[in-house]
Amino acid sequence: MSAKPIALASDHAGYALKEKVKEWLKARGYEALDLGAHSLDSVDYPDFGTAVGEAIASGKAERGVIVCGSGIGISIAANRNPAVRAALCQSGLMARLSRQHNDANVLALGARLIGDEVAIDCLNEFLDTPFEGGRHQRRVDKLGIKG
């Protein structure tokens, strides 16, 4: 378990799933840094992807979870920060490989595309899988700042 909190953010479409992720994290002893949204009111996903990116870059969090309707827009916004390696995952296998091979530090989820069980499976794999390093390290180094 990380000593730093896990940054969480969503837009309105991802709000309900973000809240479930937050409950799951807290039940397992993780600290959640909730950067919004805080309701179902319409908001703009780039603001929340950017907020998680800034939390990662500043060291306030080592990992993050971002959620929007598809997961695409918010992951694009987060990945604009060179300290972020956000991976949009739709299965536990994708989440595991994002950690093993890409050292992903942000998990992106599409609330309208996956159910709660799949989201939690992705979260489990994302949090429990270490980066393999080795042959993957030089590739990750080419992606930007190691977060």
Secondary structure, 3 states (H helix, E strand, C coil): CCCCCEEEEECCCCHHHHHHHHHHHHHCCCCEEECCCCCCCCCCHHHHHHHHHHHHHHCCCCEEEEEECCCHHHHHHHHCCCCCCEEECCCHHHHHHHHHHHCCCEEEEECCCCCHHHHHHHHHHHHHCCCCCHHHHHHHHCCCCCC
